[in-house]
Amino acid sequence: MAIASITTVSAALPTLGDPTLDNFSRKDEQQFGLAFYRSLRANLVFIEDLQINYYLSSLGQRLASHSDAAGDTFHFFIIKAPTINAFAGPAAYIGIHTQLILEAKNESQLASVLAHEIAHVSQRHLARAFDNSGQSTALTIATLLAAILIGTQDPQAGQAILMTGIASSQQSSINFTRSNEYEADRVGIGILGDTGINPQGMVEFFEILLDNSPEGGIEYLRTHPLGVNRVSEAKNRLDKKNSHLPKDNLDFQLTKARLIIMLSHHPEYYLDDNLVGAGLVGQYQKALAAMRAQKSSLAIKILNKLSKQHQHPWIKLALAEAYTNKGANKKALKVLNALAKLYPGYLPATMALVKALNNNNMPDKSIPLLKNQLQIDDFGIIYEALAKAYYANGQIAAALESTGNQYARQGYIELAIQQYNNALHQEGISKSTKHRLEAAKDALKNVMQH
């Protein structure tokens, strides 16, 4: 998911911006970034929950729009890993470990990590590191990838690979990394304030990491060197005029509650009111636990009560899911139709309604909904759903074209062209469709050549 708008961050000190790099161009970065991301997808477990991902992406895009890289396309994703870490890969691919989200106490703490990683992108720290490493870019990225893959499970092994592969000149490499961290903190604090989020969250999260760091350190501290001096400098950079800005909101707390139940090996523990409490977040968590424990009736009871007290869309989405789990597809459809009217264009609501329409054998009604959503969000998952709806409705050429559009957004250029060719071979397609497909093919071939 990528949404970009153009704004700039104002900071007390000048930023280094985009230096001229001898060996690592923007084009190189885009190509390596896509390869880097595909390798992560092939080797790690990603969180695929649309609501959680949409929240993280929306928060990340808000922050990125206030950075010096506001015109870039950012990609935010969550990796299932028990280690506390985050990283910015080539071409603004920013990954967050699940454990980091669980450790954060409020949105400003999570946002501070995102802002820090966005600053690494805007200052092109990774590109500069590659350019200065004296190694081939491919080898350096392979080393970084290996460190991330292994570091998700074994932090010490991941750090050993990183240091062996990149730090050929030990002291200069360490100093360069530390200077990057100080700069990313400074720029990140500016991004937070300009976004309207309390920058105090950065200091708070630093202190959480230091207080809970065992002997040998936390993975985040290994990849982002942190000491008392860095925390003190971050504190000194906080502007009193931002002290009134909010630290938290309900979206973060519901996201964290949802993630806890998703990752729990014993969701039934969260059916206890003494554990979750009587508040909105706790009861929402209890309802999700009830669904995982196959107690749909209990979940429906809880969520119906919550929906009368609160208007947050995730409550209705969970209620519809509980109805679906119970086999009450028409009730789920009624809930989601009402929700889509309240929140038009809200991607999680649209996609849930599309699923409910398909469950009720109405794929023809899914198609206009998805086409309207594409006017807001040009995401691969929407084209994927549209392709399924077209197939179910017997529109094979349109389904193949949508699949091609999906692959194109995901960077699979050759597969996209193949789907467009398959669509062109379908009987009865119109001249305008042929022209559109040929134009899409030509555009992708042009990308491959350049």
Buried (B, 14 or more C-beta within 10 A) or exposed (E): BBBBEEBBBEBEEEBBEBEEBEBBBEEBBBBBBBBBBEBBEEEBEEBEBBBBBBBBBBBBBBBBBBBBBBEBBBBBBBBBBEBBBBBBBBBBBBBBBBBBBEBBBBBBBBBBBBBBBBBBBBBBBBBBBBBBBEBEBEEBBBBBBBBBBBBBEBBEEBBBBBBEBBBEEEEEBEEBBBEBBBBBBBBBBBBBBBBEBBBBBBBBBBBBBBEEBEEEBBBBBBBBBBEEEBBEEBEEBBEEEBEEBEBBEBBBBBBBBBBBBBBBEEBEEBBEEEEBEEEBBBBBBBBBBBBBBEBBEBBBBBBBEBBEEBEBBBBBBBBBBBBBBBEBBEBBBBBBBBBBEEBEEBBBBBBBBBBBBBBEEBBBBBBEBBEEBBEBBBBBBBBBBBBBBBBBBEBBBBBBBBBBBBBBBBBBBEBBBBBBEBBBEBEEBEEEBEEBBEEBBEEBEEEEEE
